[in-house]
Amino acid sequence: MRLSTIGIVLAVIDAILAKIGFVVFLGAAASISGGGGGHDLLPEPMMMGFLLGGPILLLLGVAIWLGVKIKAALVKAKARRDAATIGCSDPESPAS
């Protein structure tokens, strides 16, 4: 699996985990304040892990994906620049 694919999969999975943590957090807040909502859907350490770890890993996944894409664009630009330089300095090419 390519690194950019791993990065985007990591970002999508952790966005889902962060949303789960946020929804459970809202449910816990609603039940504390007297409203409805599920009580003890997830233990608090797991909920905090989703709330904190989800966005951190989401950013990591996006950074990996963007890093791979930027590196590939830089390599392509360098290859084009090198090809243009070789084409201009080729002594066998006819002068115009």
VENRAQUI-V513311 format. One line per field, one symbol per residue. ss: DSSP state (H for helix, E for strand, - for the rest). phi: phi as a letter, one per 30 degrees, with the letter a starting at -180 (. if undefined). burial: # if it has 16 or more other ideal C-beta (glycine too) atoms within 10 Angstrom, else .. A space follows every 10 residues. Layout:
# VENRAQUI-V513311
ss=???
phi=???
burial=???
This chain:
# VENRAQUI-V513311
ss=--HHHHHHHH HHHHHHHHHH HHHHHHHHHH HH-------- ---HHHHHHH HHHHHHHHHH HHHHHHHHHH HHHHHHHHHH HHHHHHHH-- ------
phi=.ddddddddd dddddddddd dddddddddd dddjddkdch dbdedddddd dcdedddddd dddddddddd dddddddddd ddddddddcd dddddc
burial=...#..##.# #..##.##.# #.###.##.. .......... .#....#..# #..##.##.. ##.##..#.. .......... .......... ......
